[in-house]
Every structure is written in structure tokens, then in C-alpha cells.
Amino acid sequence: MTTVTSPLSGRAIGLAAVPDPVFSGAMVGPGTAVDPVRERSDAVAPVDGVVVSLHAHAFVVVDADGHGVLTHLGIDTVQLNGEGFELLVTKGDTVTRGQPLVRWDPAAVEAAGKSPISPVVALEAAAEALTDIAEDGDVRPGGTLFHWR
């Protein structure tokens, strides 16, 4: 079983509350979302693994079991063209849970007219493969968001 932990400090709100139908409808995959604290911070690896996809606004880490976890920093943040985001690793790097991957400022994202709400999604997973999904309450980096069987 893979334990997926929060890449951010904030409040777990569940995918249904994400202001984007692709995420709220779990079309990308099941998971949850974090409404982050509005301060400059580092988004950290939610699992140990390899960074297989890396953009300023999103990253995917695949663990030893082949589970890919997508963290999408904000909604429609691709439109910011990387402004306000700093990559701290490169694609192909092996990372450990809690390792900083991207530095960003959710308050700046919000000021730019985008939502800083950040989905954390189990790629190519069946909804029933996830248990103990955090959908309400405060979370901190390293705090459990869900288990993936």
C-alpha cells in the first residue's frame, strides 16, 4: 500500500470542491485537494519515487509500486507561464517524501486571478483503490491525504 501525504500546508477540501470539472469530476483520477495557506512555500514530494513529469505548476512522482501521484499547484496556473514558480528538482530525479520540489506563492496565484486550490491525484487508479481520503481538516506537509491499495 502507498501512503500519499500532503505536499502543502493548508486545508483538505476533497476533489468535489475543486473549481475545475476535470478535477472535481475525478476525470484525471481519484484523490483529494488542498486549499493552501496563502504564503510563499515549497510544494514537497507526496511519496518517495522518481519525478516523471515536471512543470512549474504541476509534477508527477511515481513510487516503487508504479503508483503515479499528480500534484497540480492551483487551477489554470499553466496560464501563468511559470511566473511565480521555481523548480527545485529536475525531471528524472529520485526524491524522498517531504523533499521540496517546487517553490511557489499561493497568494500571488490568487492575486493573478487563479485559484490556488491544489488537487493531489492518484493517476490511473480506480476510486475504490483509495482509502482514508482526507476531505476536510487542516493538513501539513507529510500528513496523510490517502492510502492507495
N, C-alpha and C positions, 0 to 999 in steps of 0.2 A: 504494500500500500504506500502511496505517495502522500505525504502531508504537504499541502500548499499553504505557505504563510504569506502574510501581508507584506507587499513591497513598500507600503506607505503608512504614515500615521494619519488617522482620521476616523471616519465612522463607516462601518459596513452598512450598505443600504440594499443589497440584493440587485440582481440584474434587471428586474422588472421596473426599477426606479431610474434606470439609465435613460437619458433623453436622446436615444437613438434606437430606432426599431430593429436594426441589425443586431445590436447587443441585447436590448430588452426582450426581444423575441428568441434569444439564445440561438440565433442562426449561425453564429461563429462557434458556439459551443456553450455548455453549461458552466456555471461558476457564480461569481458574485461581483460586487463593485465596492470601491472605497471612495467616499467623498473626503478628499484630503484636507488636512489643515492648510490654511492659506498662508504658508511661509515657504521660503526657499528651502529645499530639502533634496535628499538623494532618494531615488527610487532604487530599491535593492532587489537582489535575486530572490524569488519566492521558493526556489528549490536549488539543490546542488545540480549542476549539469553543464551543458555546453550552450553558448549563445548561438542559435542557428539563424536568427533574424534580428537585425538591429537597425532601428531608425531613431531619429531624435525623439519621436512621440510614442514609440512602441518597441517592445522587444519580446522575443520568444526564447525561453530556456527549456531544453529537453533534458530530462533526467536519465539515469542509468536504466530505468524501466521503459524508456521510449515515450514517456509522457511529456508532451509539449504544453507549456503554460505561457499564454499570451498575457502581457500586461500592456494595456493601452492607456497612456497618460493623457487623460482628457478626451473630449469628444470634438471631432472635426479639427483637431490640433495639427493634422497634416497640413492644413491651410496656412499654418504659421511658418512653414518652410524652415523649421529647425530653430527659429528665433526664440531665445529664452530657454533652450535645452542644451546641455553639454554632455556629450558621450564620455563615459569614464572607462569603457572597455571596447573591444572590437569584436566583430563577428568571428566566431570560431574559438573564442576564449573559453576556457573551463573556469567556471565560477562556483562559489560556495554560497549557500543560503545566507542572506543578510549582507552580501557584498554589494557595495554601491555600483550601479550600472549607468544611471543617468541622473544628472543634477538638473533640477527644474524649479520653477516658481509657480505654483498653482494660482496665486493671487494675480500674477502677470497674465496668465492664461485667461483668467476670468475678466481682467481689465481689457483684454483684446477681444472680448465678446464671445469667448468659447467656454464651454463647461469643463471644469477641471475633474469632474467625476471620472474615475478610472476603473474600467472593467478588468477583472482578472479571470481569465477563461481557460478551461481545460479543452484544448484543441482535439478534435476527432474523438470526443468522449460521448458516451451515452449518458443522459441525465441521471439514470439510476446508478451509474458508477460512482457518483459523488455522494458523500455523506457529511453530516455535521457542517452544513454550509452556513457561514456567518452572514446573516442578512439584516442584522440590527445590532448596534452597540459599537463602542469605541474599540479601535484596533491600533496596534503599534507594529512597526516592522518586526517580523519574526513571530507575530501572533498568528495562530491557526485561522485560516479562512475556510478551508475544506479538506476533506480526505478523499483521495481518488483510489478506488479499488481496481 
